[in-house]
Amino acid sequence: MRVEYESDVVRWDARTEAWFFAVMPEELSLQIRELPSPPRGFGSLRVRARIGGTEWTTSIFPGKDGYVLPLKKQVRRAEAIEEGGTVLVDLEILDL
């Protein structure tokens, strides 16, 4: 399954370092939750993500407002992504 969505970049401060995420829209998150998928830790799903010219493999995780895509430092640097900015995410779900 392949989806595209726009998201604000949000920051979550965890212990000693901050994490940055692109939050999937609620309606799309609900659709994904209903798909049959193998059980994985924390309800995660393996994905291939692309923002701009940067593509990487990672996992999305269910959060309180929908699935979240972690934005690695290398991706943020390569695409000049900052907290509060907006990103267009192209996401292929691999765990189906």
PDB file of N, CA, C and O in Angstrom:
ATOM      1  N   MET A   1       0.842  -1.178   0.000  1.00  0.00           N
ATOM      2  CA  MET A   1       0.000   0.000   0.000  1.00  0.00           C
ATOM      3  C   MET A   1       0.886   1.239   0.000  1.00  0.00           C
ATOM      4  O   MET A   1       1.865   1.315   0.742  1.00  0.00           O
ATOM      5  N   ARG A   2       0.535   2.199  -0.832  1.00  0.00           N
ATOM      6  CA  ARG A   2       1.309   3.440  -0.923  1.00  0.00           C
ATOM      7  C   ARG A   2       0.367   4.616  -0.655  1.00  0.00           C
ATOM      8  O   ARG A   2      -0.731   4.676  -1.207  1.00  0.00           O
ATOM      9  N   VAL A   3       0.801   5.546   0.194  1.00  0.00           N
ATOM     10  CA  VAL A   3      -0.004   6.718   0.530  1.00  0.00           C
ATOM     11  C   VAL A   3       0.878   7.967   0.487  1.00  0.00           C
ATOM     12  O   VAL A   3       2.103   7.891   0.583  1.00  0.00           O
ATOM     13  N   GLU A   4       0.224   9.107   0.342  1.00  0.00           N
ATOM     14  CA  GLU A   4       0.925  10.386   0.392  1.00  0.00           C
ATOM     15  C   GLU A   4       0.129  11.292   1.314  1.00  0.00           C
ATOM     16  O   GLU A   4      -1.100  11.329   1.245  1.00  0.00           O
ATOM     17  N   TYR A   5       0.823  12.019   2.174  1.00  0.00           N
ATOM     18  CA  TYR A   5       0.140  12.939   3.077  1.00  0.00           C
ATOM     19  C   TYR A   5       1.060  14.089   3.438  1.00  0.00           C
ATOM     20  O   TYR A   5       2.283  13.998   3.337  1.00  0.00           O
ATOM     21  N   GLU A   6       0.425  15.180   3.864  1.00  0.00           N
ATOM     22  CA  GLU A   6       1.157  16.352   4.305  1.00  0.00           C
ATOM     23  C   GLU A   6       1.061  16.417   5.823  1.00  0.00           C
ATOM     24  O   GLU A   6       0.015  16.116   6.397  1.00  0.00           O
ATOM     25  N   SER A   7       2.143  16.806   6.466  1.00  0.00           N
ATOM     26  CA  SER A   7       2.156  16.835   7.928  1.00  0.00           C
ATOM     27  C   SER A   7       3.020  17.976   8.439  1.00  0.00           C
ATOM     28  O   SER A   7       4.021  18.342   7.825  1.00  0.00           O
ATOM     29  N   ASP A   8       2.614  18.532   9.578  1.00  0.00           N
ATOM     30  CA  ASP A   8       3.488  19.435  10.313  1.00  0.00           C
ATOM     31  C   ASP A   8       4.541  18.577  10.996  1.00  0.00           C
ATOM     32  O   ASP A   8       4.282  17.424  11.341  1.00  0.00           O
ATOM     33  N   VAL A   9       5.712  19.132  11.189  1.00  0.00           N
ATOM     34  CA  VAL A   9       6.785  18.429  11.905  1.00  0.00           C
ATOM     35  C   VAL A   9       6.650  18.754  13.386  1.00  0.00           C
ATOM     36  O   VAL A   9       6.672  19.918  13.787  1.00  0.00           O
ATOM     37  N   VAL A  10       6.508  17.697  14.196  1.00  0.00           N
ATOM     38  CA  VAL A  10       6.342  17.889  15.638  1.00  0.00           C
ATOM     39  C   VAL A  10       7.541  17.323  16.378  1.00  0.00           C
ATOM     40  O   VAL A  10       8.202  16.391  15.917  1.00  0.00           O
ATOM     41  N   ARG A  11       7.801  17.904  17.523  1.00  0.00           N
ATOM     42  CA  ARG A  11       8.949  17.504  18.355  1.00  0.00           C
ATOM     43  C   ARG A  11       8.431  16.839  19.623  1.00  0.00           C
ATOM     44  O   ARG A  11       7.443  17.270  20.217  1.00  0.00           O
ATOM     45  N   TRP A  12       9.127  15.777  20.019  1.00  0.00           N
ATOM     46  CA  TRP A  12       8.836  15.103  21.277  1.00  0.00           C
ATOM     47  C   TRP A  12      10.146  14.980  22.024  1.00  0.00           C
ATOM     48  O   TRP A  12      11.097  14.377  21.529  1.00  0.00           O
ATOM     49  N   ASP A  13      10.197  15.551  23.216  1.00  0.00           N
ATOM     50  CA  ASP A  13      11.413  15.484  24.033  1.00  0.00           C
ATOM     51  C   ASP A  13      11.382  14.235  24.885  1.00  0.00           C
ATOM     52  O   ASP A  13      10.525  14.071  25.753  1.00  0.00           O
ATOM     53  N   ALA A  14      12.338  13.356  24.619  1.00  0.00           N
ATOM     54  CA  ALA A  14      12.421  12.087  25.343  1.00  0.00           C
ATOM     55  C   ALA A  14      13.768  12.016  26.058  1.00  0.00           C
ATOM     56  O   ALA A  14      14.826  11.929  25.435  1.00  0.00           O
ATOM     57  N   ARG A  15      13.694  12.053  27.344  1.00  0.00           N
ATOM     58  CA  ARG A  15      14.899  11.945  28.171  1.00  0.00           C
ATOM     59  C   ARG A  15      15.958  12.959  27.740  1.00  0.00           C
ATOM     60  O   ARG A  15      15.804  14.154  27.992  1.00  0.00           O
ATOM     61  N   THR A  16      17.032  12.497  27.093  1.00  0.00           N
ATOM     62  CA  THR A  16      18.139  13.399  26.786  1.00  0.00           C
ATOM     63  C   THR A  16      18.131  13.939  25.369  1.00  0.00           C
ATOM     64  O   THR A  16      18.875  14.875  25.074  1.00  0.00           O
ATOM     65  N   GLU A  17      17.323  13.391  24.487  1.00  0.00           N
ATOM     66  CA  GLU A  17      17.321  13.911  23.122  1.00  0.00           C
ATOM     67  C   GLU A  17      15.904  14.093  22.607  1.00  0.00           C
ATOM     68  O   GLU A  17      14.961  13.469  23.096  1.00  0.00           O
ATOM     69  N   ALA A  18      15.774  14.956  21.616  1.00  0.00           N
ATOM     70  CA  ALA A  18      14.463  15.223  21.024  1.00  0.00           C
ATOM     71  C   ALA A  18      14.272  14.325  19.806  1.00  0.00           C
ATOM     72  O   ALA A  18      15.223  14.014  19.088  1.00  0.00           O
ATOM     73  N   TRP A  19      13.034  13.919  19.590  1.00  0.00           N
ATOM     74  CA  TRP A  19      12.648  13.152  18.410  1.00  0.00           C
ATOM     75  C   TRP A  19      11.693  14.016  17.601  1.00  0.00           C
ATOM     76  O   TRP A  19      10.918  14.794  18.156  1.00  0.00           O
ATOM     77  N   PHE A  20      11.759  13.870  16.290  1.00  0.00           N
ATOM     78  CA  PHE A  20      10.887  14.626  15.405  1.00  0.00           C
ATOM     79  C   PHE A  20      10.055  13.653  14.581  1.00  0.00           C
ATOM     80  O   PHE A  20      10.549  12.614  14.143  1.00  0.00           O
ATOM     81  N   PHE A  21       8.783  14.002  14.374  1.00  0.00           N
ATOM     82  CA  PHE A  21       7.853  13.116  13.692  1.00  0.00           C
ATOM     83  C   PHE A  21       6.994  13.875  12.695  1.00  0.00           C
ATOM     84  O   PHE A  21       6.752  15.074  12.836  1.00  0.00           O
ATOM     85  N   ALA A  22       6.537  13.140  11.676  1.00  0.00           N
ATOM     86  CA  ALA A  22       5.466  13.579  10.789  1.00  0.00           C
ATOM     87  C   ALA A  22       4.258  12.732  11.171  1.00  0.00           C
ATOM     88  O   ALA A  22       4.304  11.505  11.078  1.00  0.00           O
ATOM     89  N   VAL A  23       3.176  13.379  11.602  1.00  0.00           N
ATOM     90  CA  VAL A  23       1.985  12.674  12.076  1.00  0.00           C
ATOM     91  C   VAL A  23       1.030  12.440  10.907  1.00  0.00           C
ATOM     92  O   VAL A  23       0.671  13.371  10.186  1.00  0.00           O
ATOM     93  N   MET A  24       0.626  11.184  10.734  1.00  0.00           N
ATOM     94  CA  MET A  24      -0.300  10.819   9.670  1.00  0.00           C
ATOM     95  C   MET A  24      -1.697  11.315  10.033  1.00  0.00           C
ATOM     96  O   MET A  24      -2.080  11.249  11.201  1.00  0.00           O
ATOM     97  N   PRO A  25      -2.473  11.814   9.060  1.00  0.00           N
ATOM     98  CA  PRO A  25      -3.842  12.253   9.352  1.00  0.00           C
ATOM     99  C   PRO A  25      -4.670  11.134   9.986  1.00  0.00           C
ATOM    100  O   PRO A  25      -4.478   9.956   9.686  1.00  0.00           O
ATOM    101  N   GLU A  26      -5.591  11.524  10.865  1.00  0.00           N
ATOM    102  CA  GLU A  26      -6.379  10.563  11.633  1.00  0.00           C
ATOM    103  C   GLU A  26      -7.142   9.582  10.735  1.00  0.00           C
ATOM    104  O   GLU A  26      -7.138   8.378  10.993  1.00  0.00           O
ATOM    105  N   GLU A  27      -7.789  10.083   9.696  1.00  0.00           N
ATOM    106  CA  GLU A  27      -8.574   9.209   8.813  1.00  0.00           C
ATOM    107  C   GLU A  27      -7.700   8.143   8.159  1.00  0.00           C
ATOM    108  O   GLU A  27      -8.086   6.976   8.078  1.00  0.00           O
ATOM    109  N   LEU A  28      -6.528   8.548   7.695  1.00  0.00           N
ATOM    110  CA  LEU A  28      -5.592   7.601   7.080  1.00  0.00           C
ATOM    111  C   LEU A  28      -5.076   6.605   8.111  1.00  0.00           C
ATOM    112  O   LEU A  28      -4.937   5.419   7.811  1.00  0.00           O
ATOM    113  N   SER A  29      -4.793   7.074   9.317  1.00  0.00           N
ATOM    114  CA  SER A  29      -4.344   6.187  10.392  1.00  0.00           C
ATOM    115  C   SER A  29      -5.390   5.128  10.703  1.00  0.00           C
ATOM    116  O   SER A  29      -5.055   3.962  10.908  1.00  0.00           O
ATOM    117  N   LEU A  30      -6.656   5.530  10.738  1.00  0.00           N
ATOM    118  CA  LEU A  30      -7.727   4.576  11.008  1.00  0.00           C
ATOM    119  C   LEU A  30      -7.809   3.512   9.919  1.00  0.00           C
ATOM    120  O   LEU A  30      -8.021   2.337  10.221  1.00  0.00           O
ATOM    121  N   GLN A  31      -7.644   3.908   8.657  1.00  0.00           N
ATOM    122  CA  GLN A  31      -7.654   2.943   7.548  1.00  0.00           C
ATOM    123  C   GLN A  31      -6.519   1.942   7.702  1.00  0.00           C
ATOM    124  O   GLN A  31      -6.712   0.745   7.493  1.00  0.00           O
ATOM    125  N   ILE A  32      -5.341   2.426   8.065  1.00  0.00           N
ATOM    126  CA  ILE A  32      -4.178   1.549   8.200  1.00  0.00           C
ATOM    127  C   ILE A  32      -4.347   0.593   9.378  1.00  0.00           C
ATOM    128  O   ILE A  32      -3.943  -0.567   9.297  1.00  0.00           O
ATOM    129  N   ARG A  33      -4.936   1.069  10.464  1.00  0.00           N
ATOM    130  CA  ARG A  33      -5.159   0.202  11.637  1.00  0.00           C
ATOM    131  C   ARG A  33      -6.063  -0.978  11.307  1.00  0.00           C
ATOM    132  O   ARG A  33      -5.964  -2.029  11.940  1.00  0.00           O
ATOM    133  N   GLU A  34      -6.944  -0.814  10.323  1.00  0.00           N
ATOM    134  CA  GLU A  34      -7.875  -1.874   9.943  1.00  0.00           C
ATOM    135  C   GLU A  34      -7.270  -2.899   8.985  1.00  0.00           C
ATOM    136  O   GLU A  34      -7.877  -3.943   8.744  1.00  0.00           O
ATOM    137  N   LEU A  35      -6.096  -2.625   8.438  1.00  0.00           N
ATOM    138  CA  LEU A  35      -5.462  -3.548   7.507  1.00  0.00           C
ATOM    139  C   LEU A  35      -4.869  -4.739   8.250  1.00  0.00           C
ATOM    140  O   LEU A  35      -4.344  -4.590   9.354  1.00  0.00           O
ATOM    141  N   PRO A  36      -4.954  -5.922   7.643  1.00  0.00           N
ATOM    142  CA  PRO A  36      -4.289  -7.069   8.270  1.00  0.00           C
ATOM    143  C   PRO A  36      -2.773  -6.908   8.155  1.00  0.00           C
ATOM    144  O   PRO A  36      -2.252  -6.627   7.076  1.00  0.00           O
ATOM    145  N   SER A  37      -2.085  -7.085   9.253  1.00  0.00           N
ATOM    146  CA  SER A  37      -0.625  -6.964   9.238  1.00  0.00           C
ATOM    147  C   SER A  37      -0.044  -7.863  10.321  1.00  0.00           C
ATOM    148  O   SER A  37      -0.721  -8.183  11.298  1.00  0.00           O
ATOM    149  N   PRO A  38       1.210  -8.270  10.148  1.00  0.00           N
ATOM    150  CA  PRO A  38       1.834  -9.131  11.161  1.00  0.00           C
ATOM    151  C   PRO A  38       2.051  -8.368  12.463  1.00  0.00           C
ATOM    152  O   PRO A  38       2.308  -7.164  12.440  1.00  0.00           O
ATOM    153  N   PRO A  39       1.951  -9.058  13.598  1.00  0.00           N
ATOM    154  CA  PRO A  39       2.192  -8.375  14.877  1.00  0.00           C
ATOM    155  C   PRO A  39       3.662  -7.986  14.999  1.00  0.00           C
ATOM    156  O   PRO A  39       4.554  -8.797  14.748  1.00  0.00           O
ATOM    157  N   ARG A  40       3.899  -6.748  15.384  1.00  0.00           N
ATOM    158  CA  ARG A  40       5.266  -6.248  15.585  1.00  0.00           C
ATOM    159  C   ARG A  40       5.277  -5.412  16.856  1.00  0.00           C
ATOM    160  O   ARG A  40       4.229  -4.986  17.340  1.00  0.00           O
ATOM    161  N   GLY A  41       6.458  -5.184  17.386  1.00  0.00           N
ATOM    162  CA  GLY A  41       6.602  -4.418  18.611  1.00  0.00           C
ATOM    163  C   GLY A  41       5.957  -3.050  18.549  1.00  0.00           C
ATOM    164  O   GLY A  41       6.101  -2.338  17.555  1.00  0.00           O
ATOM    165  N   PHE A  42       5.251  -2.677  19.597  1.00  0.00           N
ATOM    166  CA  PHE A  42       4.608  -1.373  19.736  1.00  0.00           C
ATOM    167  C   PHE A  42       3.550  -1.110  18.660  1.00  0.00           C
ATOM    168  O   PHE A  42       3.120   0.032  18.502  1.00  0.00           O
ATOM    169  N   GLY A  43       3.120  -2.132  17.919  1.00  0.00           N
ATOM    170  CA  GLY A  43       2.133  -1.934  16.852  1.00  0.00           C
ATOM    171  C   GLY A  43       2.725  -1.278  15.623  1.00  0.00           C
ATOM    172  O   GLY A  43       1.997  -0.708  14.810  1.00  0.00           O
ATOM    173  N   SER A  44       4.042  -1.354  15.477  1.00  0.00           N
ATOM    174  CA  SER A  44       4.723  -0.685  14.365  1.00  0.00           C
ATOM    175  C   SER A  44       4.505  -1.415  13.042  1.00  0.00           C
ATOM    176  O   SER A  44       4.176  -2.601  13.008  1.00  0.00           O
ATOM    177  N   LEU A  45       4.699  -0.671  11.959  1.00  0.00           N
ATOM    178  CA  LEU A  45       4.653  -1.229  10.606  1.00  0.00           C
ATOM    179  C   LEU A  45       5.895  -0.764   9.854  1.00  0.00           C
ATOM    180  O   LEU A  45       6.261   0.410   9.913  1.00  0.00           O
ATOM    181  N   ARG A  46       6.542  -1.691   9.147  1.00  0.00           N
ATOM    182  CA  ARG A  46       7.718  -1.326   8.344  1.00  0.00           C
ATOM    183  C   ARG A  46       7.257  -0.550   7.112  1.00  0.00           C
ATOM    184  O   ARG A  46       6.258  -0.895   6.481  1.00  0.00           O
ATOM    185  N   VAL A  47       8.016   0.516   6.778  1.00  0.00           N
ATOM    186  CA  VAL A  47       7.670   1.360   5.641  1.00  0.00           C
ATOM    187  C   VAL A  47       8.917   1.805   4.883  1.00  0.00           C
ATOM    188  O   VAL A  47      10.032   1.765   5.403  1.00  0.00           O
ATOM    189  N   ARG A  48       8.700   2.223   3.658  1.00  0.00           N
ATOM    190  CA  ARG A  48       9.711   2.940   2.887  1.00  0.00           C
ATOM    191  C   ARG A  48       9.152   4.347   2.725  1.00  0.00           C
ATOM    192  O   ARG A  48       8.068   4.525   2.170  1.00  0.00           O
ATOM    193  N   ALA A  49       9.883   5.344   3.204  1.00  0.00           N
ATOM    194  CA  ALA A  49       9.405   6.726   3.202  1.00  0.00           C
ATOM    195  C   ALA A  49      10.258   7.576   2.266  1.00  0.00           C
ATOM    196  O   ALA A  49      11.441   7.309   2.054  1.00  0.00           O
ATOM    197  N   ARG A  50       9.619   8.614   1.709  1.00  0.00           N
ATOM    198  CA  ARG A  50      10.348   9.580   0.892  1.00  0.00           C
ATOM    199  C   ARG A  50       9.811  10.972   1.195  1.00  0.00           C
ATOM    200  O   ARG A  50       8.603  11.207   1.198  1.00  0.00           O
ATOM    201  N   ILE A  51      10.731  11.877   1.446  1.00  0.00           N
ATOM    202  CA  ILE A  51      10.437  13.298   1.567  1.00  0.00           C
ATOM    203  C   ILE A  51      11.425  13.999   0.657  1.00  0.00           C
ATOM    204  O   ILE A  51      12.637  13.871   0.827  1.00  0.00           O
ATOM    205  N   GLY A  52      10.903  14.741  -0.312  1.00  0.00           N
ATOM    206  CA  GLY A  52      11.787  15.398  -1.277  1.00  0.00           C
ATOM    207  C   GLY A  52      12.590  14.350  -2.023  1.00  0.00           C
ATOM    208  O   GLY A  52      12.022  13.402  -2.567  1.00  0.00           O
ATOM    209  N   GLY A  53      13.900  14.510  -2.054  1.00  0.00           N
ATOM    210  CA  GLY A  53      14.771  13.560  -2.736  1.00  0.00           C
ATOM    211  C   GLY A  53      15.362  12.506  -1.828  1.00  0.00           C
ATOM    212  O   GLY A  53      16.219  11.736  -2.262  1.00  0.00           O
ATOM    213  N   THR A  54      14.926  12.448  -0.571  1.00  0.00           N
ATOM    214  CA  THR A  54      15.484  11.513   0.406  1.00  0.00           C
ATOM    215  C   THR A  54      14.512  10.365   0.651  1.00  0.00           C
ATOM    216  O   THR A  54      13.346  10.577   0.983  1.00  0.00           O
ATOM    217  N   GLU A  55      15.020   9.138   0.480  1.00  0.00           N
ATOM    218  CA  GLU A  55      14.211   7.938   0.716  1.00  0.00           C
ATOM    219  C   GLU A  55      14.927   7.063   1.738  1.00  0.00           C
ATOM    220  O   GLU A  55      16.151   6.934   1.702  1.00  0.00           O
ATOM    221  N   TRP A  56      14.162   6.460   2.654  1.00  0.00           N
ATOM    222  CA  TRP A  56      14.741   5.588   3.669  1.00  0.00           C
ATOM    223  C   TRP A  56      13.710   4.567   4.126  1.00  0.00           C
ATOM    224  O   TRP A  56      12.509   4.733   3.912  1.00  0.00           O
ATOM    225  N   THR A  57      14.204   3.505   4.761  1.00  0.00           N
ATOM    226  CA  THR A  57      13.344   2.468   5.323  1.00  0.00           C
ATOM    227  C   THR A  57      13.327   2.634   6.834  1.00  0.00           C
ATOM    228  O   THR A  57      14.370   2.824   7.461  1.00  0.00           O
ATOM    229  N   THR A  58      12.135   2.562   7.412  1.00  0.00           N
ATOM    230  CA  THR A  58      11.959   2.751   8.848  1.00  0.00           C
ATOM    231  C   THR A  58      10.652   2.094   9.261  1.00  0.00           C
ATOM    232  O   THR A  58      10.161   1.214   8.554  1.00  0.00           O
ATOM    233  N   SER A  59      10.087   2.489  10.364  1.00  0.00           N
ATOM    234  CA  SER A  59       8.781   2.006  10.821  1.00  0.00           C
ATOM    235  C   SER A  59       7.926   3.182  11.230  1.00  0.00           C
ATOM    236  O   SER A  59       8.438   4.219  11.652  1.00  0.00           O
ATOM    237  N   ILE A  60       6.603   3.018  11.105  1.00  0.00           N
ATOM    238  CA  ILE A  60       5.670   3.979  11.666  1.00  0.00           C
ATOM    239  C   ILE A  60       5.078   3.349  12.927  1.00  0.00           C
ATOM    240  O   ILE A  60       4.995   2.126  13.046  1.00  0.00           O
ATOM    241  N   PHE A  61       4.669   4.203  13.861  1.00  0.00           N
ATOM    242  CA  PHE A  61       4.172   3.744  15.155  1.00  0.00           C
ATOM    243  C   PHE A  61       2.839   4.414  15.458  1.00  0.00           C
ATOM    244  O   PHE A  61       2.654   5.589  15.141  1.00  0.00           O
ATOM    245  N   PRO A  62       1.897   3.677  16.075  1.00  0.00           N
ATOM    246  CA  PRO A  62       0.644   4.325  16.456  1.00  0.00           C
ATOM    247  C   PRO A  62       0.893   5.313  17.591  1.00  0.00           C
ATOM    248  O   PRO A  62       1.575   5.001  18.567  1.00  0.00           O
ATOM    249  N   GLY A  63       0.330   6.503  17.445  1.00  0.00           N
ATOM    250  CA  GLY A  63       0.438   7.530  18.477  1.00  0.00           C
ATOM    251  C   GLY A  63      -0.944   7.994  18.884  1.00  0.00           C
ATOM    252  O   GLY A  63      -1.943   7.487  18.374  1.00  0.00           O
ATOM    253  N   LYS A  64      -1.017   8.932  19.778  1.00  0.00           N
ATOM    254  CA  LYS A  64      -2.318   9.387  20.280  1.00  0.00           C
ATOM    255  C   LYS A  64      -3.138  10.100  19.203  1.00  0.00           C
ATOM    256  O   LYS A  64      -4.367  10.087  19.258  1.00  0.00           O
ATOM    257  N   ASP A  65      -2.479  10.719  18.229  1.00  0.00           N
ATOM    258  CA  ASP A  65      -3.190  11.450  17.174  1.00  0.00           C
ATOM    259  C   ASP A  65      -3.129  10.751  15.826  1.00  0.00           C
ATOM    260  O   ASP A  65      -3.567  11.318  14.825  1.00  0.00           O
ATOM    261  N   GLY A  66      -2.601   9.540  15.773  1.00  0.00           N
ATOM    262  CA  GLY A  66      -2.452   8.814  14.520  1.00  0.00           C
ATOM    263  C   GLY A  66      -1.058   8.222  14.434  1.00  0.00           C
ATOM    264  O   GLY A  66      -0.226   8.434  15.316  1.00  0.00           O
ATOM    265  N   TYR A  67      -0.810   7.482  13.371  1.00  0.00           N
ATOM    266  CA  TYR A  67       0.525   6.916  13.190  1.00  0.00           C
ATOM    267  C   TYR A  67       1.535   8.046  13.034  1.00  0.00           C
ATOM    268  O   TYR A  67       1.227   9.101  12.479  1.00  0.00           O
ATOM    269  N   VAL A  68       2.754   7.805  13.537  1.00  0.00           N
ATOM    270  CA  VAL A  68       3.818   8.797  13.422  1.00  0.00           C
ATOM    271  C   VAL A  68       5.005   8.189  12.675  1.00  0.00           C
ATOM    272  O   VAL A  68       5.346   7.019  12.847  1.00  0.00           O
ATOM    273  N   LEU A  69       5.621   9.028  11.839  1.00  0.00           N
ATOM    274  CA  LEU A  69       6.820   8.656  11.088  1.00  0.00           C
ATOM    275  C   LEU A  69       7.995   9.384  11.716  1.00  0.00           C
ATOM    276  O   LEU A  69       8.036  10.614  11.687  1.00  0.00           O
ATOM    277  N   PRO A  70       8.963   8.649  12.292  1.00  0.00           N
ATOM    278  CA  PRO A  70      10.142   9.313  12.853  1.00  0.00           C
ATOM    279  C   PRO A  70      10.980   9.931  11.725  1.00  0.00           C
ATOM    280  O   PRO A  70      11.175   9.320  10.675  1.00  0.00           O
ATOM    281  N   LEU A  71      11.468  11.147  11.962  1.00  0.00           N
ATOM    282  CA  LEU A  71      12.297  11.846  10.981  1.00  0.00           C
ATOM    283  C   LEU A  71      13.732  11.878  11.493  1.00  0.00           C
ATOM    284  O   LEU A  71      14.078  12.669  12.369  1.00  0.00           O
ATOM    285  N   LYS A  72      14.564  10.995  10.925  1.00  0.00           N
ATOM    286  CA  LYS A  72      15.959  10.894  11.355  1.00  0.00           C
ATOM    287  C   LYS A  72      16.706  12.204  11.080  1.00  0.00           C
ATOM    288  O   LYS A  72      16.346  12.974  10.190  1.00  0.00           O
ATOM    289  N   LYS A  73      17.746  12.428  11.867  1.00  0.00           N
ATOM    290  CA  LYS A  73      18.548  13.637  11.726  1.00  0.00           C
ATOM    291  C   LYS A  73      19.091  13.785  10.305  1.00  0.00           C
ATOM    292  O   LYS A  73      19.102  14.889   9.761  1.00  0.00           O
ATOM    293  N   GLN A  74      19.543  12.679   9.698  1.00  0.00           N
ATOM    294  CA  GLN A  74      20.086  12.743   8.338  1.00  0.00           C
ATOM    295  C   GLN A  74      19.033  13.227   7.344  1.00  0.00           C
ATOM    296  O   GLN A  74      19.336  13.996   6.431  1.00  0.00           O
ATOM    297  N   VAL A  75      17.800  12.773   7.528  1.00  0.00           N
ATOM    298  CA  VAL A  75      16.700  13.189   6.642  1.00  0.00           C
ATOM    299  C   VAL A  75      16.400  14.666   6.869  1.00  0.00           C
ATOM    300  O   VAL A  75      16.251  15.424   5.910  1.00  0.00           O
ATOM    301  N   ARG A  76      16.311  15.077   8.123  1.00  0.00           N
ATOM    302  CA  ARG A  76      16.016  16.487   8.427  1.00  0.00           C
ATOM    303  C   ARG A  76      17.081  17.401   7.856  1.00  0.00           C
ATOM    304  O   ARG A  76      16.765  18.459   7.312  1.00  0.00           O
ATOM    305  N   ARG A  77      18.330  17.009   7.972  1.00  0.00           N
ATOM    306  CA  ARG A  77      19.412  17.830   7.416  1.00  0.00           C
ATOM    307  C   ARG A  77      19.352  17.879   5.897  1.00  0.00           C
ATOM    308  O   ARG A  77      19.447  18.954   5.304  1.00  0.00           O
ATOM    309  N   ALA A  78      19.195  16.719   5.266  1.00  0.00           N
ATOM    310  CA  ALA A  78      19.191  16.649   3.803  1.00  0.00           C
ATOM    311  C   ALA A  78      18.052  17.456   3.189  1.00  0.00           C
ATOM    312  O   ALA A  78      18.205  18.019   2.106  1.00  0.00           O
ATOM    313  N   GLU A  79      16.915  17.514   3.873  1.00  0.00           N
ATOM    314  CA  GLU A  79      15.730  18.186   3.324  1.00  0.00           C
ATOM    315  C   GLU A  79      15.410  19.511   4.030  1.00  0.00           C
ATOM    316  O   GLU A  79      14.351  20.094   3.800  1.00  0.00           O
ATOM    317  N   ALA A  80      16.318  19.986   4.885  1.00  0.00           N
ATOM    318  CA  ALA A  80      16.146  21.250   5.619  1.00  0.00           C
ATOM    319  C   ALA A  80      14.804  21.284   6.358  1.00  0.00           C
ATOM    320  O   ALA A  80      14.056  22.259   6.273  1.00  0.00           O
ATOM    321  N   ILE A  81      14.518  20.203   7.082  1.00  0.00           N
ATOM    322  CA  ILE A  81      13.265  20.076   7.826  1.00  0.00           C
ATOM    323  C   ILE A  81      13.473  20.617   9.233  1.00  0.00           C
ATOM    324  O   ILE A  81      14.432  20.260   9.916  1.00  0.00           O
ATOM    325  N   GLU A  82      12.546  21.497   9.661  1.00  0.00           N
ATOM    326  CA  GLU A  82      12.630  22.095  10.987  1.00  0.00           C
ATOM    327  C   GLU A  82      11.336  21.879  11.755  1.00  0.00           C
ATOM    328  O   GLU A  82      10.276  21.685  11.161  1.00  0.00           O
ATOM    329  N   GLU A  83      11.428  21.914  13.061  1.00  0.00           N
ATOM    330  CA  GLU A  83      10.237  21.807  13.906  1.00  0.00           C
ATOM    331  C   GLU A  83       9.223  22.866  13.494  1.00  0.00           C
ATOM    332  O   GLU A  83       9.575  24.030  13.301  1.00  0.00           O
ATOM    333  N   GLY A  84       7.954  22.457  13.358  1.00  0.00           N
ATOM    334  CA  GLY A  84       6.899  23.379  12.973  1.00  0.00           C
ATOM    335  C   GLY A  84       6.743  23.529  11.474  1.00  0.00           C
ATOM    336  O   GLY A  84       5.762  24.111  11.010  1.00  0.00           O
ATOM    337  N   GLY A  85       7.702  23.011  10.700  1.00  0.00           N
ATOM    338  CA  GLY A  85       7.588  23.054   9.244  1.00  0.00           C
ATOM    339  C   GLY A  85       6.568  22.039   8.753  1.00  0.00           C
ATOM    340  O   GLY A  85       5.998  21.285   9.541  1.00  0.00           O
ATOM    341  N   THR A  86       6.347  22.027   7.454  1.00  0.00           N
ATOM    342  CA  THR A  86       5.417  21.085   6.843  1.00  0.00           C
ATOM    343  C   THR A  86       6.176  20.237   5.840  1.00  0.00           C
ATOM    344  O   THR A  86       7.019  20.743   5.100  1.00  0.00           O
ATOM    345  N   VAL A  87       5.875  18.938   5.816  1.00  0.00           N
ATOM    346  CA  VAL A  87       6.515  18.027   4.873  1.00  0.00           C
ATOM    347  C   VAL A  87       5.456  17.264   4.085  1.00  0.00           C
ATOM    348  O   VAL A  87       4.354  17.019   4.576  1.00  0.00           O
ATOM    349  N   LEU A  88       5.802  16.896   2.871  1.00  0.00           N
ATOM    350  CA  LEU A  88       4.965  16.022   2.053  1.00  0.00           C
ATOM    351  C   LEU A  88       5.626  14.656   2.084  1.00  0.00           C
ATOM    352  O   LEU A  88       6.762  14.498   1.639  1.00  0.00           O
ATOM    353  N   VAL A  89       4.911  13.668   2.611  1.00  0.00           N
ATOM    354  CA  VAL A  89       5.459  12.331   2.827  1.00  0.00           C
ATOM    355  C   VAL A  89       4.860  11.359   1.806  1.00  0.00           C
ATOM    356  O   VAL A  89       3.641  11.285   1.652  1.00  0.00           O
ATOM    357  N   ASP A  90       5.713  10.627   1.122  1.00  0.00           N
ATOM    358  CA  ASP A  90       5.313   9.522   0.254  1.00  0.00           C
ATOM    359  C   ASP A  90       5.712   8.261   1.004  1.00  0.00           C
ATOM    360  O   ASP A  90       6.890   8.060   1.299  1.00  0.00           O
ATOM    361  N   LEU A  91       4.741   7.409   1.313  1.00  0.00           N
ATOM    362  CA  LEU A  91       4.988   6.291   2.210  1.00  0.00           C
ATOM    363  C   LEU A  91       4.470   4.998   1.585  1.00  0.00           C
ATOM    364  O   LEU A  91       3.321   4.925   1.149  1.00  0.00           O
ATOM    365  N   GLU A  92       5.325   3.986   1.547  1.00  0.00           N
ATOM    366  CA  GLU A  92       4.926   2.659   1.109  1.00  0.00           C
ATOM    367  C   GLU A  92       4.966   1.727   2.317  1.00  0.00           C
ATOM    368  O   GLU A  92       6.013   1.562   2.944  1.00  0.00           O
ATOM    369  N   ILE A  93       3.838   1.124   2.639  1.00  0.00           N
ATOM    370  CA  ILE A  93       3.766   0.225   3.791  1.00  0.00           C
ATOM    371  C   ILE A  93       4.226  -1.149   3.325  1.00  0.00           C
ATOM    372  O   ILE A  93       3.649  -1.712   2.395  1.00  0.00           O
ATOM    373  N   LEU A  94       5.251  -1.689   3.954  1.00  0.00           N
ATOM    374  CA  LEU A  94       5.865  -2.955   3.551  1.00  0.00           C
ATOM    375  C   LEU A  94       5.273  -4.143   4.284  1.00  0.00           C
ATOM    376  O   LEU A  94       5.363  -5.266   3.786  1.00  0.00           O
ATOM    377  N   ASP A  95       4.672  -3.941   5.450  1.00  0.00           N
ATOM    378  CA  ASP A  95       4.146  -5.032   6.288  1.00  0.00           C
ATOM    379  C   ASP A  95       2.696  -5.375   5.951  1.00  0.00           C
ATOM    380  O   ASP A  95       1.841  -5.312   6.834  1.00  0.00           O
ATOM    381  N   LEU A  96       2.399  -5.725   4.743  1.00  0.00           N
ATOM    382  CA  LEU A  96       1.021  -6.127   4.407  1.00  0.00           C
ATOM    383  C   LEU A  96       1.026  -7.446   3.688  1.00  0.00           C
ATOM    384  O   LEU A  96      -0.034  -7.954   3.321  1.00  0.00           O
TER     385      LEU A  96
END
